Amino acid sequence: MQTIAIVGASVAGVRSAQALRSAGFDGRLTLLGDDPHAPYDRPPLSKAFLAGTTDEAGIALLDAEDLADLDLDLRPGVRATALDTAAGALRLADGTDLAADGVVLATGGSARRLPGTADLAGVHTLRTLDDARALRAELVPGARVVVVGGGFIGAEVASTCRALGLDVTVLDGLATPLAPVLGPTLAASCVALHAEHGTTLHTGAAVDGFATAATADGTRRVTGVRLRDGREVPAEVVVVGVGITPNTAWLQGSGVKVDDGARTDDGLVTDVPTVVAVGDVARWTRGTSSHRHEHWTSAGEQAEVAAANLLAGSTVRRVAPSGYVWSEQYGRMLQLAGHPDPGDAVEVLHGEPDAGRFVARYRGVDGTTTGLFGLGEPRAFGRLRRSELPRAR
């Protein structure tokens, strides 16, 4: 294999480039990204970057020395529109082709939007650097912010906006946000952070539409969010955090199977042996179950496996995900490791849940530890993770 193209220049793509070089690949390595900016880290977009406490240099994934060490042909703002696996080439948006013996799919996903918001000023999603810039510009004193979605990204945005002194309301359709991930008991501890820091939370809330007003330039701007029960929540700024859709439409006709992501085996190899997938776009299969992990840590874990298998020409390594996920909300670190079921029993190992600082473990029906969760106790979490989940480090 002499030439490899990585499609997608976020953390999954960058980690793949690093993994390929570390594994000994010394051929031509091209990294394409449809984002016009050089690769950057996404987690700070909802936290430090949105708050204005870090700048673009602070979220960069690669500097000039990194690029030189990787001998990387970096092409920001270059979008792949088709993959011809028979010819071993990528079709680019400018109409040219890029030949590649191997391809890494790291295209991630696009933020889901609510109907009727495409041209509505004041309604934002948060996925890219440009999204964060646009949102940050509107977080002015006195702005009332409504966040639709109480998952990690929504809670992080709410936390940042409260730290800026803004009035914030979170809307979530579930009775307890995050319960499908953490289970109802531990999710309730996270939800309590909102009230503790002055954020209004409406659960079981279904968005039915938006109140709007005409602006001086003739555009429509949001003034409130209408709920299905008839209530209206006033807002100058609305942030929609309801998940992503994997970027796979461009793979039509490539031979790569697509089903809510690029389908792979448990070595991240697609039906085309010269094509692997990593990060948010990869849906890997083991036995009868399939998995797609939208987490920063899994991108790096997957990159090493995918790189090894792409260079070997077959699946010689298999995914062994740690399940590690973290979030920072209202000044506290939330950490999850392992693979718990939301219905697993919960046992507190350290701290006090009522104080909002603790570490708990999940136990399966056979009594084994299936996962750990920590709130506001990163050192204790790290110590207990090493002892309770040695294989998930």
Residue pairs with C-beta under 8 A, 6 or more apart in sequence:
1 25
1 27
1 101
1 102
1 274
1 310
1 311
1 313
2 27
2 28
2 101
3 27
3 28
3 29
3 30
3 99
3 100
3 101
3 102
4 20
4 25
4 27
4 28
4 29
4 30
4 100
4 101
4 102
4 103
4 104
4 310
5 30
5 31
5 32
5 90
5 98
5 100
5 102
5 103
5 104
6 13
6 16
6 17
6 29
6 30
6 31
6 32
6 103
6 104
6 106
7 13
7 32
7 80
7 90
7 103
7 104
7 105
7 106
7 107
8 32
8 33
8 104
8 105
8 106
8 107
8 108
8 247
8 279
8 281
9 31
9 32
9 33
9 35
9 38
9 39
9 74
9 76
9 106
10 33
10 35
10 39
10 40
10 42
10 61
10 106
10 108
10 279
10 299
11 39
11 41
11 42
11 61
11 279
11 296
11 299
11 300
12 106
12 108
12 278
12 279
12 280
12 281
12 299
12 302
12 303
13 31
13 33
13 39
13 104
13 106
13 278
13 279
14 31
14 39
14 61
14 62
15 278
15 299
15 300
15 303
15 304
16 104
16 106
16 278
16 303
16 306
16 307
17 29
17 31
17 70
17 72
18 70
18 303
19 303
19 304
19 306
19 307
19 308
20 29
20 104
20 307
20 310
20 311
21 29
21 69
21 70
21 71
22 304
22 307
23 304
23 307
23 308
23 311
24 311
25 307
25 311
27 101
28 73
29 70
29 71
29 72
29 73
30 72
30 73
30 75
30 98
30 100
31 39
31 72
31 73
31 74
31 75
32 75
32 78
32 79
32 80
32 90
32 92
32 98
33 39
33 74
33 75
33 76
33 77
33 78
34 77
34 78
34 79
34 80
34 93
35 76
35 77
35 128
35 129
36 76
36 77
37 56
37 76
37 129
37 130
38 60
38 61
38 62
38 74
38 76
39 60
39 61
39 62
39 74
39 76
40 56
40 59
40 60
40 61
40 129
41 59
41 60
41 61
42 127
42 296
43 296
44 50
44 54
44 58
44 59
45 59
45 126
45 127
45 128
45 129
45 131
45 132
46 126
46 132
46 153
46 156
46 157
46 160
47 156
47 159
47 160
47 328
48 54
48 58
49 55
49 56
49 58
49 59
49 129
49 132
49 136
50 126
50 132
50 135
50 136
50 139
50 157
50 160
51 160
51 163
51 164
52 136
56 129
59 129
62 70
62 72
62 74
67 74
78 92
78 93
78 94
79 92
79 93
80 90
80 91
80 92
80 93
80 98
80 107
80 250
81 91
81 92
81 93
81 250
82 90
82 91
82 250
82 252
82 253
82 254
83 89
83 90
83 91
83 103
83 250
83 251
83 254
83 256
83 275
84 90
84 91
84 97
84 254
85 103
85 254
85 255
85 256
85 272
85 274
85 275
86 255
87 97
88 99
88 100
88 101
88 274
89 97
89 98
89 99
89 100
90 97
90 98
90 100
90 103
91 97
92 98
101 274
102 274
102 275
102 276
102 310
102 311
103 274
103 275
103 276
104 275
104 276
104 277
104 278
104 306
104 307
104 310
105 251
105 256
105 262
105 270
105 275
105 276
105 277
105 278
105 281
105 282
106 277
106 278
106 279
106 281
106 299
107 246
107 247
107 248
107 250
107 281
108 244
108 246
108 247
108 279
108 280
108 281
109 127
109 244
109 245
109 246
109 247
109 280
109 281
109 294
110 127
110 244
110 245
110 247
111 125
111 126
111 127
111 131
111 240
111 241
111 243
111 244
112 125
112 240
112 242
112 243
112 244
112 245
113 125
113 240
114 123
114 148
114 207
114 240
114 242
116 209
116 210
117 123
117 210
117 238
117 240
119 219
119 220
120 210
120 212
120 220
120 221
120 222
121 215
121 219
121 220
121 221
121 222
122 138
122 221
122 222
122 235
122 236
122 237
122 238
123 210
123 222
123 238
123 240
124 131
124 134
124 135
124 138
124 237
124 238
124 239
124 240
125 131
125 239
125 240
125 241
126 132
126 135
126 153
126 157
126 239
126 241
127 244
135 237
135 239
138 236
138 237
139 145
139 161
139 164
139 166
139 237
141 165
141 166
142 166
143 166
143 167
143 236
143 237
144 166
144 167
144 168
144 169
144 234
144 235
144 236
144 237
145 157
145 158
145 161
145 166
145 167
145 168
145 169
145 235
145 236
145 237
145 238
145 239
146 168
146 169
146 170
146 171
146 225
146 233
146 235
146 237
146 238
146 239
147 154
147 157
147 158
147 161
147 168
147 169
147 170
147 171
147 238
147 239
147 241
148 154
148 171
148 207
148 225
148 238
148 239
148 240
148 241
148 242
149 170
149 171
149 172
149 240
149 241
149 242
149 243
150 170
150 171
150 172
150 174
150 177
150 178
150 191
150 201
150 203
151 172
151 177
151 178
151 181
151 241
151 243
152 178
152 325
152 327
152 334
153 241
154 170
154 172
154 177
154 239
154 241
155 170
155 177
155 178
155 190
155 193
155 194
155 327
155 329
156 327
156 328
156 329
157 239
157 241
158 168
158 170
158 194
158 199
158 329
159 193
159 197
159 199
159 328
159 329
159 330
159 331
161 168
162 168
162 197
162 198
162 199
162 330
163 330
168 198
168 199
168 200
169 199
169 200
169 201
169 202
169 233
169 235
170 177
170 194
170 199
170 200
170 201
170 202
171 202
171 205
171 207
171 225
171 227
171 233
172 201
172 202
172 203
172 204
172 205
173 203
173 204
173 205
173 206
174 180
174 203
174 204
175 203
175 204
176 184
176 187
176 188
176 191
176 203
177 187
177 190
177 191
177 201
177 203
178 187
178 190
178 191
179 187
179 342
180 342
181 187
181 336
181 342
182 190
182 336
182 342
182 373
183 340
183 341
183 342
183 343
183 344
183 346
183 362
184 342
185 346
186 346
186 360
186 373
186 375
189 353
189 356
189 358
189 375
190 329
190 334
190 375
191 201
192 356
193 329
193 330
193 332
193 356
194 200
194 201
195 201
196 330
196 356
197 330
202 227
202 231
202 233
205 227
205 229
206 227
206 228
206 229
207 225
207 226
207 227
207 228
208 226
208 227
208 228
209 226
210 222
210 223
210 224
210 225
210 226
210 238
211 222
211 223
211 224
211 225
211 226
211 232
211 234
212 220
212 221
212 222
212 223
213 220
213 221
213 223
214 220
214 221
215 221
222 235
222 236
222 237
222 238
223 234
223 235
223 236
224 232
224 233
224 234
224 235
225 232
225 233
225 235
225 238
226 232
227 233
244 280
244 294
246 260
246 261
246 262
246 280
246 281
246 283
246 292
247 281
248 258
248 261
248 262
248 281
251 258
251 262
252 258
254 272
254 275
255 271
255 272
256 262
256 263
256 270
256 271
256 272
256 275
256 277
257 263
257 270
257 271
259 283
259 290
260 283
260 292
261 277
261 280
261 281
261 282
261 283
261 292
262 270
262 277
262 281
262 282
262 283
263 270
263 271
263 283
263 284
263 285
263 290
264 270
264 276
264 277
264 282
264 283
264 284
264 285
265 284
265 285
265 315
266 284
266 285
266 286
266 315
266 318
266 319
267 284
267 305
267 306
267 309
267 315
267 316
267 317
267 318
267 319
268 276
268 277
268 278
268 282
268 284
268 302
268 305
268 306
268 309
268 319
269 275
269 276
269 306
269 309
269 310
269 314
269 315
270 276
270 277
273 313
273 314
274 310
274 313
276 306
276 307
276 309
276 310
277 283
277 284
277 306
278 299
278 302
278 303
278 306
279 298
279 299
279 302
279 303
280 292
280 293
280 294
280 299
281 292
282 292
282 293
282 302
282 306
283 290
283 291
283 292
284 290
284 291
284 292
284 319
285 291
286 318
286 319
291 321
293 302
293 321
295 324
295 325
296 326
297 322
297 324
297 325
297 326
298 321
298 322
301 319
301 320
301 321
301 322
302 319
302 321
304 317
305 317
305 318
305 319
308 316
308 317
309 315
309 316
309 317
320 391
321 339
322 337
322 338
322 392
322 393
323 336
323 337
323 338
323 339
323 371
323 392
324 335
324 336
324 337
324 392
325 335
325 336
325 337
326 333
326 334
326 335
326 336
327 333
327 334
328 334
332 356
332 357
332 375
332 376
333 374
333 375
333 376
333 377
333 378
333 381
334 373
334 374
334 375
335 372
335 373
335 374
335 375
335 378
335 381
336 371
336 372
336 373
336 374
337 371
337 372
337 381
337 385
337 389
337 392
338 362
338 369
338 370
338 371
338 372
338 389
338 392
339 370
339 371
339 392
340 362
340 364
340 370
340 371
340 373
341 362
341 364
341 370
344 362
344 363
344 364
344 370
344 371
345 362
345 363
346 360
346 361
346 362
346 363
347 360
347 361
347 363
348 358
348 359
348 360
349 359
349 360
349 361
349 384
349 388
350 358
350 359
350 377
350 380
350 384
351 357
351 358
351 359
351 376
351 377
351 380
352 358
353 360
353 375
356 375
356 376
357 375
357 376
357 377
358 374
358 375
358 376
358 377
359 372
359 373
359 374
359 375
359 377
359 380
359 381
359 384
360 372
360 373
360 374
361 369
361 371
361 372
361 373
361 384
361 388
362 369
362 370
362 371
362 372
362 373
363 369
363 370
364 370
369 388
369 389
371 389
372 381
372 384
372 385
372 388
372 389
374 380
374 381
374 384
385 392
385 393
386 393
